[in-house]
Amino acid sequence: MDDIPHEDLEAGRLLFAKPCTFVMGCAKINQLPADTLPEIAFAGRSNVGKSSLINALTGQKALARTSNTPGRTQQINFFDLDRRLMIADLPGYGYARAPKAQVKEWTGLVETYLKGRASLRRIFVLVDARHGLKETDRAIFKMLDVAAQPYQVVLTKCDKVKPGPLDRLTEATAKELATHAAAHPDIVPTSSRKVDGIDVLRAVISTLALPAD
């Protein structure tokens, strides 16, 4: 994404300069917090970097737990950003170092949440730039298309991919997303480690939050 207006970048910076606090973790659908705020969710394969991205966005090193072990996040974790936006960190799909029955349970939790959460404004589907789209990502796209839940792809770990291959991946991903009814056309390349693209993603997210007082 290019040519983000300065005022949008500033709005994103100001939003994420506000307090962001952990609300609760939910392992069952009946535990979800009240949907009184606009809500966004971060989804993606295990170990794609969801927690690292949330930490980079908020400028807090340990707000969301990070781990090199795929499947560490086993519940939906909710964070309140200045009473203007709720952020949901979803369990990773795909490989997880957990019993199959447990993986099936939280996969069901995530699908039920994504299909039925009325306050959801957008799901950000994170894709590891080193590997590109996988069949598990495409399955999520199809599910969200059917549920008519808008989603947008965020490429992670882009600092580990050279510019040429990254450009080709972005172009190919955009072309594929154009065939999906609920997909946002813009892709946001990021690096949590180098904070690349974080200002752009903040700007995008700020348009989904309640207005500042």
Stockholm file with secondary structure:
# STOCKHOLM 1.0

chainA/1-213         MDDIPHEDLEAGRLLFAKPCTFVMGCAKINQLPADTLPEIAFAGRSNVGKSSLINALTGQKALARTSNTPGRTQQINFFDLDRRLMIADLPGYGYARAPKAQVKEWTGLVETYLKGRASLRRIFVLVDARHGLKETDRAIFKMLDVAAQPYQVVLTKCDKVKPGPLDRLTEATAKELATHAAAHPDIVPTSSRKVDGIDVLRAVISTLALPAD
#=GR chainA/1-213 SS CCCCCHHHHHHHHHHHTSCEEEEEEESSGGGCCCCCSCEEEEEEBTTSSHHHHHHHHHTCTTSSCCCSSTTCCCSEEEEEETTTEEEEECCCBSCCSSCHHHHHHHHHHHHHHHHHCTTEEEEEEEEETTTCCCHHHHHHHHHHHHHTCCEEEEEECGGGSCHHHHHHHHHHHHHHHTTCTTBCSCCEECBTTTTBTHHHHHHHHHTTSCCCC
#=GC SS_cons         CCCCCHHHHHHHHHHHTSCEEEEEEESSGGGCCCCCSCEEEEEEBTTSSHHHHHHHHHTCTTSSCCCSSTTCCCSEEEEEETTTEEEEECCCBSCCSSCHHHHHHHHHHHHHHHHHCTTEEEEEEEEETTTCCCHHHHHHHHHHHHHTCCEEEEEECGGGSCHHHHHHHHHHHHHHHTTCTTBCSCCEECBTTTTBTHHHHHHHHHTTSCCCC
//
